Amino acid sequence: STLARWVGESSHLLEPLVEVLRRYVMNTDKLHGDDTPLPVIAPGNGRTKTGRFWTYVRDGRPAGDIAPPAVWFTYSPDRKGEHPQRHLASFRGILQADAYSGFNKLYEDGSIQEAPCMAHIRRKFYDLMEAYRSPIATEAVERIAPLYAIEKEIRGRSPDERRDVRNARARPQIESMRNWLEASLAKLPHKSETAAAIHYALARWNALVRY
């Protein structure tokens, strides 16, 4: 096709364009990072191996930012922590990401602050609720729902207004939730799946409430 021919003839331009995109995405004070497994043909043996597709998203629209959102994709042949550490070497700000241990080194000197996703915490309780009808997991999901409702309501408002609403309405709920999780944990077998979900949440609590 004409497009494919242009890309082939202009391939020397692609790397600078990608670099411009990367710099734009990193030039923000809040970034979302994630990765996903990617099957890749292993040269020489006809089989596949697992690479990683890394995604970094800049999108300030929920906080009223009018800067265009953008995403930078990049690839690595494995999931070693050295990859996000290299990708984010110039970034300074808040990184919203999952609990992958490869991100941990990024938080050590305080130049990057962790903001874990509530969705990952909720998912563990939701799975237990669906699989076992766990009363504790069900209540955890029900306690998280109003926090999502608040975020939906204030989406697109200014950062100051969002912070004020969160402090007035979300903070009491999330503090109550922590007390309830700790009390529930004391009633559970140490190695139960529900206890593991609670430990997962509490281990990230200080970073979780950063929002």
Secondary structure, DSSP 4 states (H G I P E B T S, - for coil): -HHHHHHHHTHHHHHHHHHHHHHHHHSSSEEEEEEEEEEEEPTTTS-EEEEEEEEEEE--GGGT--SPPEEEEEEESS--THHHHHHTTT--EEEEE---GGGGGGGTTSSEEEEE-HHHHHHHHHHHHHHH--HHHHHHHHHHHHHHHHHHHHTTS-HHHHHHHIIIIIHHHHHHHHHHHHHHHTTS-TTSHHHHHHHHHHHTHHHHTT-
